[in-house]
Amino acid sequence: MIEVVVSRLGLDSTTQSYVIVLQEKGGNRLLPIWIGQPEAESIVMQMHNIKRARPLTHDLCKSLIIGMGGALRRVQITRVEKNTYFAELHISRGDSLVQVDARPSDSIAIALRLSAPIFAAESLLTAVEADDEESASETSFPDAAPPDESGELSPEQLKEYLEHLRPEDFGKFNL
């Protein structure tokens, strides 16, 4: 397993699906994963420290893990089968470790909330060629509409933000 970090999030204009790009920590290999809109919104909200009045599902998962005396030790993206990625949450509580099957998008959203490391099977990483001097490790997000006075984006602002992400916002890679 290779440690990865969230590098970019964007909209694939050909499929109108969101893509999260994980990058090898300290390296150039990437793992693009197509995810749903709710998970993309949850990840963007966490990365931009945007809070809702009520907890989202991933916030609830964080509260459950902590409330039950557990700690998220790591997330592992283990394999892909028939275009479906598989992941595991590794949760410790006392001396026991539990591995929970989960979707990578949910796992990433929860890992970001708990500052847990994310790992991917080496076979899933794709080599990239750098076309410019911009570091591939920089996160690229277009500017969102300003939040309201509570510091929260409205659902319309968040939707508009996500809809304006472009493939160029997450760099070039070969699939």
N, C-alpha and C positions, 0 to 999 in steps of 0.2 A: 504494500500500500504506500502511495505517495501522498504527502500532505499537499492540499490545494487551498487556494483562497478564491473568494468571489472577485472576479476581475471586472466583468461587465454584465449589463443586462440590457437587452434591446428587443425590438420587434422585428421578426423575420417577415419582410414584406411579401415574400412569395407564398407563405402559408398563413399569414396574419396571426402567427403564434409568437409568444414571448420566448426568448432564449436567454438562459443564464449561462455565462461562460466562466468556468472554473479554470484557474491557471495554477500550474505546478509552482509551489512556493520556492522562490529562488531560481526558477527556470522558465522556459518558454513554451512548454507543452500545454495544450488546452484541452478542455472537455466541455463542449457545448451540449446543453440539455434543454430541449423544448419543454416549456412548462405552461400551465394554465394561467389565466388572468388573475384569479384570486391569490394564487401563490406569488405571482410577480408583484402584485400590489403589496402583499404582506412583506416581501423581501425589501422592496423599495422603501416602504414606510419605516422598517427597522434601520436600514442603512442611512436614512435621512433623519432618524430620531423623531418621527412624526407619531404622535400618540392619539388614539381615539378615546372617546369618553368611556367606552366599554371595551373590555378585552376581546381581541380577535382570537380565533382558534389557536394560533401558534402562541399567543400570550397565555392562553389557558393551559396549554401543554407545559409551558415554562413553569407556571404556578403549580401545576400538579406534580411535576418532577421535584421542585424545591419543597413544596408542602409535604410531600411524603418522605422527606429526608434524603432524597436522591441527588445525584449530580450527573450531568451529561458529560461523560468522559471524552467521547468522540463520535463522529458520524463517519460511516464508511459507505461509499458508493461502490458496490461490489461487482456488478455485471450488467449486461444488457442482453435481453432475449426478445426477439421479434419486435424490435424498436421500443421495448419497454425497459427502463432502467430500474434497478433494484438498489435499495440502501438499507442500512441498519443504524439504529440509535443504540449506542452502548451506554447504558445507565447503571451507575453503581449506587449501592445503598449498603452501608456497612461493609461487610466482607463479601457481599454477593454482587455479581455483575449480570445484568440482564441485557440480551440483545433483542431489540424490537424491530420487526420488519416495517419499513416505511417507504414512502415515495421520496426520491431525492429532493424534490422541491420542498416538501414539508420538512424534511430533515435539515435542509440548509436554512430555512426560515427559523427553525427552533435552535439550531447551532448558533446562528447570529445573535439570537436573544440571550443565549447562555454563554457566549464567548467560548464555545467549544471548537476544537480543531476539526477540520473536514479532511477526509482522506478518500482517495480514489484508487481503484485497481490500476496498476501501471498499464495494463493492456487497453484501457479505455482512453488514455491520453493520446492526443494527436500533436505531432510536431507542426510548428508554424514558421513562416518566413517573415521577418520584420521588413516592412517596406519603407519605414521612415525611422527617425530618431526617437519618436515617442516611445516611452517605456511601455511594454506590454503589460506591466503590472499596475499601471495607473487605471483607476476606475474612471470610466467615462459615462457621465450622465448629463444630458442636456439640462438647462435650467428649468425648474418647475415654476409654475405660477406661485406667487407669494402666498404663504399660508395666511389664514385669517388671524385675528388678534389672539386667539387661543393657541396659535402655533400649529393648527391642524389644517391640512388640506381638505377641501370639500371633496365628496366623491367625484364631482364633475372635474375639478382641478386635477385630481389624481388620474382619472381616466384620460384626460387630455395630455397629461405628462407622459403616460405610458404609450399613448397612441403616436406621439411624436418622436419616440425613440427610433433610430434608424439602424440598419445593419452596420453602417460605418461606425456607429457609436460603440460597437464591441469588437472592432478590428477585423482583419482578414485571417481566415483559417481555412484549411482544407478538410472536408468531411469525407 
